[in-house]
């Protein structure tokens, strides 16, 4: 993953959102937090590698809350869903990942470290 990746946090829980923003920033990746996926400012920030990070609550409130449909949008290279459920990750391939809420911060940091090491 290029260091120029952008992580877009759309997470309802403020504490988790703050923790993720801080930890990802310490890794040297760019992070923004948004409320609206249709925000015009976001369109100007999208990069080749733009990762959407959202949670169950946010996903449920989206008019098009299907992760596959979100991934079909060209702006998202990957989607990470922080979830209470444990869906079958295999059916989504490598571009949609589910992280258990209790371990999300640690697992996302580990995933990004692997991506950074692979670039």
Secondary structure as UniProt FT lines:
FT   TURN            3..4
FT   STRAND          6..10
FT   HELIX           14..26
FT   TURN            27..28
FT   STRAND          30..33
FT   TURN            37..38
FT   HELIX           40..45
FT   STRAND          50..55
FT   HELIX           56..61
FT   TURN            63..64
FT   HELIX           67..72
FT   TURN            74..75
FT   STRAND          78..83
FT   HELIX           89..92
FT   TURN            93..94
FT   STRAND          96..100
FT   HELIX           101..103
FT   HELIX           104..118
//
